[in-house]
Amino acid sequence: MSSDQYSSLNLGLHVADNSNNVIKNRKLVVNLFGNDLEDLVAGEQVHGSNIKVVTEKNCGQGAREYKTSLSQTDALITTEKGVLLSSYYADCTPLFFLAPDIPAVGLAHAGWKGTVNKIGQKTVLKMKEKFDINISELLVGIGPHIGLCCYQVGENVIDKLAESFTKWRSLLQKQEGDKWKLDLTKANLMQLQEIGVKNKNIISSDLCTSCEEDLFYSYRRDNGRTGRMASLIKIR
């Protein structure tokens, strides 16, 4: 429904797209899950590490209006059937979690700030705390995001990375001057493996949102004027 830089399936309400178009787009997508838009839950997404335990009472928050999103929340977890968790992206890393033994599901939004703050690791530990999941059986998906091929960062990012990861140098590829390229996939893998998530239980996309112009929105490639993809997960 969306057009111009938001063409064609922008799902983000926090960009300058027409909100009516976004709602139509969202309805098309949630219907594929057998849900209504009122089943969807979204966080405000501030590149932090706040995790919200979502229940049926939260359904509809952030579904039609961005201002009703769960405040300052970048990760959502639930054990309730039919609740459709959602998160929104245009280069950041979408993380999907499934604990089949409970069952429990979760989503985390991991840009460089979320990755450095180990939001993926914190989400898993929160699922352990709240739902008593078996971390060794947890299934994780790392969705398309900006790849090492395109993600150049500066010293401000490197300094934060060094504070969080003992093997931070292995996450970087040196460029000219004081620039590096950052491997978000490896950084998220490393923090998940650190707490006992098995490598065989992690699936990672090799698609770069910046490279694949025909497939993805990219905040960096499009200089900030672009739409948002969504990650969605629920318990059936």
C-alpha atoms as one frame of an Amber mdcrd trajectory, in Angstrom:
protein
   0.000   0.000   0.000   2.882   2.370   0.718   4.716   4.277  -2.011   7.919
   6.199  -2.797  10.703   5.442  -0.282   8.221   3.372   1.768   7.139   1.158
  -1.122   5.573  -1.259  -0.835   5.074  -2.976   2.517   6.345  -0.553   5.138
   5.275  -1.838   8.557   6.732   0.940  10.732   4.425   3.533  12.281   7.340
   5.648  13.509   8.415   6.845  10.052   6.848   9.550   7.867   4.638   7.160
   5.922   0.849   7.604   5.908  -0.401   5.732   8.990  -3.481   4.455   7.152
  -1.219   2.765   4.615   0.866   1.201   7.397  -2.240  -0.162   9.107  -3.405
  -1.703   5.816   0.041  -3.259   5.371  -0.009  -4.644   8.886  -3.459  -6.149
   8.410  -2.221  -7.976   5.314   0.677  -9.464   7.253  -1.093 -10.416  10.500
  -3.847 -12.105   8.498  -1.200 -14.507   7.172  -0.709 -15.602  10.787  -4.448
 -16.076  11.273  -4.537 -13.051  13.565  -6.342  -9.725  13.754  -4.392  -6.502
  14.136  -5.681  -6.231  17.707  -3.634  -9.352  18.586  -0.357  -7.606  17.745
   1.986  -6.106  20.370   4.891  -3.737  19.684   7.556  -2.014  21.773   8.726
   1.573  21.465  12.253   0.401  20.504  14.793   2.889  21.842  17.953   0.806
  21.239  17.976  -0.161  24.888  17.855  -3.513  26.672  14.473  -3.427  28.403
  12.527  -6.705  28.100   8.759  -6.954  28.566   6.822 -10.055  29.563   3.755
  -9.805  27.315   0.296 -11.141  28.138  -3.078 -11.022  26.420  -3.744  -7.757
  28.271  -1.056  -6.094  26.143  -2.661  -7.070  22.831  -3.215  -4.055  20.605
  -0.464  -1.943  22.169   1.469  -0.333  19.335  -0.709  -2.052  16.722  -2.472
   1.013  15.321  -0.660   3.921  16.992   3.019   4.200  17.808   2.275   6.188
  20.967   0.530   3.165  22.509   3.625   0.930  22.100   5.178  -0.613  25.216
   7.360   2.179  26.570  11.143   1.970  26.032  11.031  -1.734  25.180  13.288
  -3.560  22.708  12.481  -7.182  23.533   9.222  -9.050  24.055   8.623 -12.522
  25.540   5.467 -14.529  26.169   4.020 -17.942  26.945   0.478 -17.036  25.934
  -1.049 -18.540  22.800  -2.239 -16.263  20.002  -0.379 -13.168  21.190   1.502
 -11.840  18.154   4.825 -10.276  19.128   6.329  -7.798  16.664   9.538  -5.831
  16.198  10.678  -3.456  13.439  13.912  -3.074  11.472  15.856  -1.362   8.719
  19.429  -2.680   9.302  19.332  -3.709  12.980  19.403  -7.394  13.887  16.141
  -9.266  14.508  16.492 -12.091  17.026  13.849 -14.824  17.321  13.587 -17.192
  20.307  11.606 -20.404  20.781  11.714 -22.552  23.894   9.773 -25.625  22.712
   9.736 -27.252  26.147   7.431 -24.618  27.694   6.521 -23.335  25.039   7.722
 -19.742  25.143   8.705 -17.300  22.406  10.512 -13.981  22.201  11.824 -11.263
  19.918  14.704  -8.853  20.437  15.732  -5.783  18.445  19.526  -5.612  18.342
  21.208  -2.684  16.649  24.800  -1.969  17.619  23.701  -0.500  20.953  21.445
  -3.444  21.758  24.120  -5.889  20.649  26.786  -4.215  22.790  24.362  -4.242
  25.731  23.790  -7.959  25.035  20.036  -7.707  24.638  19.966 -11.163  23.035
  21.683 -12.723  26.027  19.512 -10.760  28.454  16.351 -11.871  26.681  17.306
 -15.523  27.035  18.165 -15.063  30.708  14.835 -13.294  31.276  13.044 -16.226
  29.640  14.956 -18.526  32.002  14.027 -16.393  35.015  10.339 -15.982  34.161
   9.527 -19.242  32.376  12.293 -21.639  33.521  13.260 -22.509  29.956  15.968
 -25.036  29.159  18.643 -22.852  27.516  20.397 -25.844  25.980  17.206 -26.647
  24.034  16.430 -23.045  23.018  16.063 -22.399  19.280  17.293 -19.045  17.946
  16.957 -17.304  14.603  19.115 -14.357  13.557  17.307 -12.543  10.772  18.574
 -10.374   7.899  20.449  -7.246   8.992  23.282  -5.045   7.776  26.274  -7.293
   7.196  29.990  -7.086   7.838  30.305  -6.183   4.154  28.545  -2.840   4.681
  28.518  -1.957   8.371  31.302   0.539   8.981  31.575   1.973  12.499  33.804
   4.418  14.355  35.712   4.593  17.629  32.602   5.358  19.691  31.208   1.935
  18.817  34.561   0.185  19.257  34.985   1.581  22.762  31.593   0.232  23.844
  32.265  -3.091  22.157  35.532  -3.486  24.055  33.686  -2.944  27.338  31.251
  -5.795  26.645  33.227  -8.478  24.796  36.552  -9.951  25.842  37.165 -11.106
  22.253  35.920  -7.884  20.703  38.747  -7.687  18.141  37.442 -10.827  16.460
  34.196  -8.993  15.708  35.908  -6.312  13.632  37.515  -5.861  10.250  39.945
  -2.908  10.079  39.403  -0.230   7.437  41.376   2.879   6.542  41.894   5.488
   9.251  39.923   5.049  12.469  37.138   3.007  10.881  36.209  -0.669  11.220
  33.504  -2.968   9.963  31.439  -4.739  12.622  30.098  -8.296  12.407  26.720
  -8.134  14.164  26.010 -11.793  13.443  29.154 -12.964  15.205  28.592 -10.582
  18.125  25.124 -11.965  18.739  26.270 -15.571  18.280  29.092 -15.041  20.756
  26.872 -13.685  23.524  24.298 -16.457  23.077  26.893 -19.231  23.116  28.384
 -17.646  26.233  25.282 -18.578  28.265  24.818 -22.080  26.869  22.759 -21.698
  23.684  23.992 -24.464  21.409  25.444 -23.469  18.062  23.453 -26.224  16.336
  20.260 -24.569  17.600  21.033 -21.178  16.028  20.079 -20.362  12.450  21.468
 -17.174  10.929  20.533 -15.449   7.690  23.412 -14.515   5.377  21.416 -11.730
   3.691  22.556  -8.122   4.113  19.796  -5.520   4.248  22.086  -2.883   2.748
  23.219  -5.041  -0.187  19.847  -6.542  -1.086  18.108  -3.382  -2.279  15.297
  -5.312  -3.989  14.416  -7.179  -0.807  14.968  -4.928   2.203  14.724  -1.429
   3.582  18.087  -0.106   4.795  18.432   2.924   7.053  22.091   3.402   6.200
  21.826   2.782   2.461  18.793   5.049   2.124  20.121   7.830   4.386  17.399
   7.364   6.979  14.433   7.905   4.636  13.033   4.409   4.382  10.418   2.007
   5.701  10.655  -0.834   8.202  10.442  -4.602   7.954   8.952  -6.564  10.850
   9.789  -9.720  12.743   6.745 -11.567  14.076   6.326 -14.616  16.282   3.524
 -16.310  18.226   2.583 -19.563  19.912  -0.159 -21.346  18.000
